[in-house]
Amino acid sequence: MKSLRLRARRRIVDNAALLALGAIALSLMGGYLLTFGHLLLRGGHHLVAFSKTPVPLSGSQGETGMRVALAAVYGASLSWALLRLGRPLIDRSIASGWLERSRTRLLIIGASALLAALFLRDHLPPFLISLPRETATGGGIGPQLFNSVYLAVLSTAVTFPLGLGAAIYLVYFARSRALVRSARVALDALASLPSIVYGLFGFLVFVVKMRAGYSLWAGACILALLNLPLVVGIIEENLRALPRDLTEASLSLGATTTQTILRVALPSSWPGIVSAMVLAIGRVFAESAPLIMTAGTTIARNKAYSLDPMRGGETLAVHLWYLGSAGIAKDRAELSAGTAATLIVLVLLTNLLASRVARAGQSGGKRLAKMTR
Amino acid sequence: MSQSMEVAVTLDRQTPRRAFRPHDIAFRAFATACGLLAIVAAISLLAFLMHAGLEALSEIGLFSMLTGSRWRPEAGIFGGLPLIFGTVASAVGAMLLGALPAVLAAIWVMGLGPRGLLPAFRRAMELASALPSVVYGWLALEHLVPRMGAFAAFIYPGRAEMSGEGLLTSAVLLAVMIAPTVALLSIDALSKIPAGLREASAALGASAWQTAFRVVVPHAKAGLIAAIFFGFARAAGETMAVQMVIGGARTLPETAFSPTTTISTQIVMDLQNARPGALESDALYAMALVLLMLSSSVVLATRLLRQRGSS
């Protein structure tokens, strides 16, 4: 009797504790989702505030190209979203067979990108295409947006061959045990460094020793170094996860190691490679401390959209920090909200892309299915 | 006749002479060079840091650098204690406020809560951990700092320097920043437990609560502690977000609400003003070395734990 009562009491305590844990978990999850919603609602209107009158050009180099590209992205993503959302409708319609084909879908998306580039480019949200202002209100983040994307391209151009080569070396070519072990220790050491240390290193090497000043190129190299452990790790894991029969079949058919790697191993592990690159790009968008010390915090008015990698430039994340800690414009809270929303949209897009690619990899990928059939 | 000749020729072309093909050698050389570059980069990074940092350390002295309580580079006073204390204190605070709830939440989601919640929880945590740190910093500046200021004014009335920027604010901010990562790592650690263990425990009549805390958690202990330590290392290395809310006073904080500074914050703030090669700049490299020691010792401890857990 007594033990029964004890057990009942214990069950009550258990349940209360369970509820408490559940409350912690749910509030954690809800809190972050609310934060996301808040950020998007707070600053998102800047991203859709298309202007009725054409936004005047500021006269910096490459501005038209930037507008065309941005408008094309808007058009393409709009039509993609419509096709995606309208899928149940399309499935029921007569044209379903035609619209289901990926080539027609690509054609539609491409056409709307072209149309948007032609007609929308001067009516884009002014916030996204105008230059920042130091003191006056109404500044934009055009150059910062451009720099973020351009830096991602530059840093990927370094990370991709380097990471791929290092992973291939570790998986296929490494003969000496000592070298493999030291490469792994080096990558582990790089992975555990705080990002500020990368910044100091980049500052010392590029700005002080090479006297190159702040430059996008320095920032790209440092971010490539920062991303190297992540990229090598993911690619290596994917290469090792390939079924052995695949590479062995290729070798037994007389292909050389190089042919086997380039034509069999890499094509069939593309989802891992792509998602590694996408994750690396996400980190380029998010990182700020190393960039402040290598790429600087300034925007040159005449070269705001220039493709010259030796100029310095501020990215979106750096701009958000700058506004928060050193901004003096009166509308800086509003500007920060818009910058944060833009940054989040970029990060969300890369995140979405990464998970899609990873899903394609989980189901084996079309290519792998075709090859192993 | 000619046909058979051709077959012979193609076969000949395909016989493996692997070592002598120029493109094979080039490809192998390229891959090896990439592998070596990672080693060279890591070594040169550490060497550069050591070179500049040790120079400053030998000039200032390790003891006075670690225990001096005033950081005035412009006057030649380099006492790193406020910086080190700020780093450690805010990271420990973040660990208590952020990592522990995250681990508990992961335990709940991985076995106590409804099954269907796990993918959603994981997705939310992935998104939250991908959010740039400056965004968290800006959010804290906008929402957390005023509230902390009001709270501080309530506890310590009549002290004007407590504007809300300070040690506790940065600890809360760091807690929010590291919780998603810690939760994801804990979920990973918990999902590596063999399902048979859970099932055996349930079959013996244990409640879900008993299974979770007497079977699953002890089994995944190494992984969970590693997750918490990883959160600590990340919190200690965080720079820009902390810089936005910690206040930047270069002294030891009197109370939990007082503004202070951290190693990484001070590096970013002082590097712009310091002349390269001067003692002021080298002292920053020495502080970076200290930060490196701090975070790499934590990472090393994690690795040891993991090895012991796996063996």
Interface residues (C-beta under 8 A of the other chain):
Chain A: R11 D14 A17 L18 L21 G22 I24 A25 L28 M29 Y32 L33 T35 F36 L39 P161 L162 G163 L164 G165 A166 I168 Y169 L170 Y172 F173 A174 L179 S182 A183 V185 A186 L187 A189 L190 S192 L193 P194 S195 I196 V197 Y198 G199 L200 F201 F203 L204 V205 V207 V208 L225 L228 V232 G254 T256 T257 T258 I261 L262 G282 F285 A286 E287 S288 A289 I292 M293 A317 V318 L320 W321 L323 G324 S325 A333 S336 A340 L343 I344 V347 L348 T350 N351 S355
Chain B: Q14 T15 P16 R18 R21 H23 D24 F27 R28 F30 A31 T32 A33 C34 G35 L36 L37 A38 I39 A41 A42 I43 L45 L46 F48 L49 A52 P101 A102 L104 A105 A106 I107 W108 V109 L112 G113 L117 A120 F121 A124 M125 E126 L127 A128 A130 L131 P132 S133 V134 V135 G137 W138 L139 L141 E142 A179 P180 A183 S207 A208 W209 A233 A236 G237 E238 T239 M240 Q243 M244 S264 I267 V268 L271 P276 G277 L284 Y285 A288 L291 L292 S295 S296 V299
